[in-house]
Amino acid sequence: MATVEITKDNFTDTVKEGTVFLDFWAEWCGPCRQFAPTFEAASEKHEDVTFGKVDTEAEPELAQSFQIMSIPTLMVFRDGIKIFEQAGAVPASALEDLVGQAQKLDMDAVRAQIAEQQGN
C-alpha cells in the first residue's frame, strides 16, 4: 500500500483502527525528503499497516494539535491510541523493528495502563 495523505478531515477515521504510521513533514525540509523513500518503502512492504503523510505546511492545525516542534516527526497509532512519537529521520532497520513492535503490542494491556494512569 502506498502512503496516504492525511488531513484534519480524514485523520480521525484513519487512526481509529489498526496500526498507523504518520510522517509529519514539509516540502522545504531536507531530512524529510531524505526520510521519504524509507517511509515509502516500508509502506510497500507492510500492506497491513497504514502509512500516512501529514504535510505540516498544508495542515498547520493538525501539526499544532500534536505540538510538532521539529520535522520529520514519526508517530505511531494503534486502534486510535498514540503509542510512539519520535522527531528525526528513522533508519530503515529501526523503522522495520518499530513496525514489528507496534503490531505485537498487547493493546488490552495498553488500555489497562491508560485507565490506571487516569485513575479509572
N, C-alpha and C positions, 0 to 999 in steps of 0.2 A: 504494500500500500504506500502510495506517495504521501508526502506531508500535506496537511490541510491548513488553510488559512483560518486562524482563529480571530474572531472579532467579539466585541461585547455582546453582540446579538446571538452568537452561537456558542459562546464559552460554556454556559451552564449545561446545555444539552450535551456538549462534547465531553465534559469531565465527569458527568454523573454516573457513568457505568464503565467498568473495565479499567484497563491500565492506559494512562495518557501521559505522554512526554510532551512538554511545551518548551519551545525555544523562544525566549524574548530577545529580539534582535532589532537592528536598524540597518538600512542600506549603507550608510556612511561609515559603519563600524568595521574596521579591518579584521579584528578577531572573530566577529560574527560571520564574515564572508569566509574565513578560514574554517570555521566550525561547520558551516552549512553542508559541505559534501559528506562529512562524517555523519551528521544527523540524517541526511537524506539516505545514505547507505543503510543505516540502521532501520529506517522506515521500510526500505525494500526487503530487508531480511526478516523482520518481525511483523508479519501481516496481521497477527492477533493483537497488536498494540497500536494505538492511535498516536501518531506523531504530528503535532501541530506547531505552527509558527505564528508568533504574535509580533507584528511589526509595531514597535513602540512609538514610532512616528505617526502611524495611522490610527493607533489605538491608545492614545495617551491616558484615557480614563482607566483602561484595564491595567496598564503599566503602573499607574498611580495607586490603584486599589491594592496591588501587591507590593507597593513600595520598592519598585525596581530602581536601584541606585546605579548599577553598572550592567553592561551587556557585553557578551551574551549572558543570559541567566537561564539555567535549565531548571524546570520544575517538573515533578512527577506527581500525578494524582492517581489514586486507586479508589474506585467506587465513590467518587466525589470528595475524597479526603486527600489533602496535600500531604505527601509522605516524604518528599525530598525537595530541597532547593539548594542550588549552588551557582554562584556567579563565576564566569570564566569559561573558556572553551574546555570541553571534556575530551580526553583522548579516546580513540575508538575502543580500545580494550576496556577502559573504565566504563564507557557507555554500555558495552555488551554486558559487563558484570552487573551494572545497575539494572538493566532490563531483567536479568535473571533474578536478582534480589527482589525487585518490585513484584514480579509475578509469583514468587514463592511466599510472599508475605502473608501471614495469617491475619486477615482483616477483622475477624471476630476479636482477636486479641488487641488489635489496634483500637477498635471501637470501645472495648472494655477499658483500655488505658485512658482514652479520651474522657470517657464517662467518669472514671475515678479522679482525673485531674480537675474536672468540672464539679466534683463533689456530688455526683448523682449516685 
